[in-house]
Amino acid sequence: MPLSSDHIPADLLPVMEALTRVGREVAAIIARGALGASLSEEVGENSDGDGQKALDVMADEMFEAALRDTAVRYYASEEQEGVLDLGAGKYALAIDPLDGSSNIDVNVSIGTIFSIFEAKEGAEESFLRPAREQVAGGYIVFGPQTGMAVTFGAGVLIYAMDPASGEFILVESGKQIPQATKEYAINASNRRHWVPGARAYIEACEAGETGPKGKSMNMRWVASLVAETHRILTRGGVFLYPADARKGYENGRLRMLYECAPIAFLIEQAGGQAHDGELRILDKSAPELHARTPLVFGSSEEVSSVKDYYQG
């Protein structure tokens, strides 16, 4: 079933149609690869000092333009320093237009992450609030298949894009994550910088059947939050991006507002958990638009185990 008010709140349907329309266009651009423009070319830095690729900027401009014709009043993007006021509307939408852009050239799944709140009077006030107040959160994944996972607070909907028609078709509702897992995802090259709880948990995973976990664990790492989330949502797992000792990583590296908050919303709606090592992500508020937070999410049993090691 294509997008419809049977599963999407009627006021949000035009917003979701705009997001998926741009998703279809971005998927076509990515699919051309080397036959098209140089999508991975460095074109500058965003306000947080991260390098911007051509596709980052292109996707941001496309989403902003499409959402101007919807009920979105405030638009906050990883690629924009501040909030844009798009005019009349009742929603505030935060977005990472192109997650995983370091993987553009290597044909690995990348994506778009979005979070929607009901707008308040103030622009930043609409976003700097508890993540549990989201009315929608999700992602579009661009890979061998283009798809979307989204929640409006009543379970997780999974859509697949039909390459023949370009329509996003509902293929699963009420998606649930397995509670137990034997897979974890972390960038192990940063081990020497990790906080003690993260190091202790990974060492327990590496000890396998003879260690405290009593089971063998496999490690995965894609360096694309959308790809990691899609795998975990599909078959379970746990993802860790802890705080570490490097300058600029004291609060992790992922942005609270438009990366961690919507992913946490999705994961909890699918029966999983998401925390920062201590606090539930959905109970946190971003102190500023581009604030970062540590993030642990995935299968409930394993995320609880990580917290035990942090509290150790």
PEZIJO-V204004 format. One line per field, one symbol per residue. phi: phi as a letter, one per 30 degrees, with the letter a starting at -180 (. if undefined). psi: psi as a letter, one per 20 degrees, with the letter a starting at -180 (. if undefined). burial: + if it has 16 or more other C-alpha atoms within 10 Angstrom, else -. Layout:
phi->???
psi->???
burial->???
//
This chain:
phi->.deaddbceedcedddddddddedddedddddhddcdddcddbkbddciddccededddedddeddddcbddccbcbeccdbdcccjdlcbbccbcdbdiddcedcicebabcbbbcddcdcddedcdaedddecaalbcccaebcabcabcjbjcccccddddcidccdcabiebdedcabbbbadddcedcddedddddddddddiddcddiadbccbacibedddddddddbjkbcbbddbdddicdcibddddcbdddddeedddcjcbbbcjbcdedccbddaecdcadbbakeedddddededddf
psi->prprihipphhighghhgghghgggghhghhhciibrnhjppjaqaijjqppqhhggggghgggghihjajpgpopqhjpgappojbqrjqppqqohnpkiijgijkqpaappqpprpqagqghhhhmrphijqiqqaqppobhqpappqqkjlrpppqppohgijqoppipqkpqpphqrkpqpqniijgiiqqhggggghhhghibhiahhkqqqqqqohkohgggghgghgjrrqppnrqaiqpijhkaiqpggjfgghggggghhjjaqprjhgqpgiiqqpirgkqrqqpprbpgghhhgghghhi.
burial->-++---++---+++++++++++++-++-++--------++-----+----+++++++-++-+++--++++++++++++++-+++-+--++++++++++++++-+---++++++++++++---++-++++-+++++++++++++--++++++++-+++++++----+++++--+-++++++++++++------++--++++++-+++-+--------+-++-+++++++++-++--+++++++++----+++++++++++++++++++++++++++++--+++-+++-+++++++++++++++++-++-++--
//
